[in-house]
């Protein structure tokens, strides 16, 4: 186990995967920004001025304006008992948010979730993400437990996870549905692609096997 700037212990193997994700995400996001800047510069340079400016504005708008949303469903299995799995999803470090808490500067537990603090641009910009477990309910005649994980960033809705944890026959089954609460510009596409690439490894490092995944980045 390892610790962040707070007293919260996090799985060291999962955090190592998250750090690899973060390094590649930063590099790919920087490459995307350079590509967009190059396209804008070439458009202004090689097209007539008005057409070049129009192309540049369209490219910048696609890059920054929040037009797209990410969503998805994932099914996991675990050898841990259902009560243990429920406790992990209710904790300050729920397994599905490993790529967030694994790179946070600090984690501060709250009565119903946690706050993750991040800094960017050499500390010139900071972001605060809050998680909140809003409901834990027995379903299917008590054979499963359903909980809702709400997430905000700087006080604004970010996403909701609906999580159903089933009593096992041989393994505990976890169904997770991501419901987006905000849209993103194309500048977030590299982040989404890299996260999708590392998600299975990050969950595996916590003892969860990915059985099915259905993720999308669309209008």
DOVEX-540113 format. One record per residue (C-alpha): residue in three letters; x, y, z. Coordinates in pm, whole numbers, padded with zeros to 5 digits, always signed. Example, Ala and Ser with C-alpha at 12.3 -4.5 7.8 and 13.67 -1.06 7.14 Angstrom:
REM residues 2
Ala+01230-00450+00780
Ser+01367-00106+00714
END
This chain:
REM residues 219
Unk+00000+00000+00000
Unk+00106+00363-00046
Unk-00025+00700+00069
Unk-00102+01028-00103
Unk-00083+01374+00055
Unk-00350+01256+00299
Unk-00367+00960+00533
Unk-00562+00746+00285
Unk-00385+00428+00187
Unk-00409+00328-00179
Unk-00307+00003-00352
Unk+00046+00059-00477
Unk+00006-00163-00787
Unk-00311+00020-00893
Unk-00147+00358-00831
Unk+00149+00253-01047
Unk-00088+00176-01337
Unk-00259+00513-01284
Unk+00075+00693-01299
Unk+00159+00520-01628
Unk-00178+00630-01760
Unk-00112+00987-01645
Unk+00226+01009-01818
Unk+00089+00884-02150
Unk-00223+01098-02118
Unk-00017+01414-02070
Unk+00207+01330-02365
Unk-00086+01249-02597
Unk-00281+01558-02490
Unk+00024+01775-02560
Unk+00066+01612-02901
Unk-00302+01680-02976
Unk-00260+02047-02885
Unk+00046+02076-03109
Unk-00143+01909-03395
Unk-00436+02150-03361
Unk-00203+02450-03348
Unk-00026+02323-03661
Unk-00354+02278-03849
Unk-00465+02628-03750
Unk-00132+02776-03858
Unk-00131+02593-04192
Unk-00490+02693-04263
Unk-00410+03062-04212
Unk-00086+03032-04407
Unk-00204+02842-04716
Unk-00569+02946-04758
Unk-00703+03291-04842
Unk-00726+03492-04522
Unk-01102+03467-04463
Unk-01119+03096-04550
Unk-00811+03028-04339
Unk-00962+03209-04042
Unk-01290+03020-04087
Unk-01109+02684-04093
Unk-00906+02786-03789
Unk-01218+02886-03594
Unk-01392+02557-03680
Unk-01089+02353-03571
Unk-01054+02547-03245
Unk-01428+02516-03178
Unk-01420+02139-03231
Unk-01120+02121-03001
Unk-01265+02325-02714
Unk-01646+02345-02734
Unk-01813+02070-02526
Unk-01995+01873-02796
Unk-01915+01515-02699
Unk-01995+01288-02408
Unk-01848+00961-02284
Unk-02061+00676-02153
Unk-02035+00306-02104
Unk-02107-00014-01917
Unk-01864-00260-01768
Unk-01905-00593-01590
Unk-01650-00710-01336
Unk-01597-01019-01127
Unk-01412-01054-00798
Unk-01318-01339-00566
Unk-01394-01114-00269
Unk-01718-01146-00075
Unk-02004-00910-00173
Unk-01979-00721+00157
Unk-01609-00655+00089
Unk-01682-00534-00263
Unk-01959-00303-00138
Unk-01719-00159+00121
Unk-01457-00094-00148
Unk-01705+00093-00368
Unk-01825+00295-00068
Unk-01470+00385+00033
Unk-01265+00696-00044
Unk-01104+00501-00330
Unk-01379+00321-00527
Unk-01224+00080-00781
Unk-01383+00243-01088
Unk-01213+00576-01008
Unk-00863+00433-00986
Unk-00736+00657-01269
Unk-00849+00958-01064
Unk-00748+00877-00705
Unk-00435+00702-00831
Unk-00291+01034-00957
Unk-00448+01275-00707
Unk-00216+01504-00512
Unk-00422+01436-00200
Unk-00733+01248-00092
Unk-00957+01369+00188
Unk-01227+01129+00310
Unk-01574+01268+00376
Unk-01869+01105+00557
Unk-02016+00979+00229
Unk-01721+00978-00011
Unk-01402+01174-00064
Unk-01242+01482-00217
Unk-00950+01446-00461
Unk-00720+01743-00524
Unk-00522+01780-00848
Unk-00281+02046-00968
Unk-00171+02125-01323
Unk+00061+02363-01504
Unk+00323+02355-01229
Unk+00063+02432-00964
Unk-00090+02729-01148
Unk-00422+02548-01188
Unk-00603+02322-00945
Unk-00910+02099-00968
Unk-01112+01944-00688
Unk-01318+01630-00750
Unk-01578+01515-00499
Unk-01737+01172-00477
Unk-02059+01092-00294
Unk-02240+00766-00232
Unk-02602+00876-00255
Unk-02783+00544-00205
Unk-02714+00184-00108
Unk-03018-00037-00166
Unk-03084-00413-00157
Unk-03242-00530-00485
Unk-03363-00858-00639
Unk-03503-00980-00308
Unk-03177-00905-00133
Unk-02960-01104-00376
Unk-02786-00788-00495
Unk-02690-00443-00368
Unk-02725-00129-00578
Unk-02543+00195-00507
Unk-02504+00528-00680
Unk-02175+00714-00696
Unk-02213+01083-00786
Unk-01908+01283-00893
Unk-01857+01658-00921
Unk-01555+01866-01024
Unk-01517+02211-00871
Unk-01879+02185-00763
Unk-02014+02104-01111
Unk-02173+01766-01202
Unk-01925+01538-01381
Unk-02070+01185-01390
Unk-02280+00928-01208
Unk-02196+00561-01169
Unk-02474+00310-01105
Unk-02324+00000-00951
Unk-02496-00333-00886
Unk-02312-00595-00681
Unk-02457-00945-00710
Unk-02439-01229-00458
Unk-02206-01489-00608
Unk-02252-01844-00715
Unk-01877-01872-00759
Unk-01763-01508-00795
Unk-01906-01171-00701
Unk-02036-00994-01012
Unk-02031-00614-01040
Unk-02227-00428-01311
Unk-02125-00065-01358
Unk-02301+00193-01574
Unk-02144+00534-01639
Unk-02396+00815-01689
Unk-02226+01137-01806
Unk-02338+01469-01661
Unk-02132+01695-01886
Unk-01993+01718-02238
Unk-01633+01756-02354
Unk-01440+01901-02645
Unk-01218+01693-02870
Unk-00921+01796-02658
Unk-01042+01530-02410
Unk-01030+01252-02671
Unk-00666+01153-02599
Unk-00747+01134-02228
Unk-01046+00910-02298
Unk-00848+00682-02532
Unk-00558+00641-02290
Unk-00795+00579-01998
Unk-00974+00312-02200
Unk-00639+00147-02274
Unk-00531+00133-01908
Unk-00866+00069-01737
Unk-00851-00312-01749
Unk-00500-00322-01601
Unk-00594-00072-01330
Unk-00895-00278-01225
Unk-00699-00603-01243
Unk-00442-00455-01004
Unk-00726-00426-00750
Unk-00845-00785-00795
Unk-01123-00723-01047
Unk-01152-00908-01377
Unk-01319-00728-01667
Unk-01578-00958-01826
Unk-01750-00712-02060
Unk-01689-00352-02167
Unk-01898-00120-02381
Unk-01764+00235-02391
Unk-01835+00523-02628
Unk-01725+00880-02699
Unk-01995+01043-02909
Unk-02214+01346-02972
END
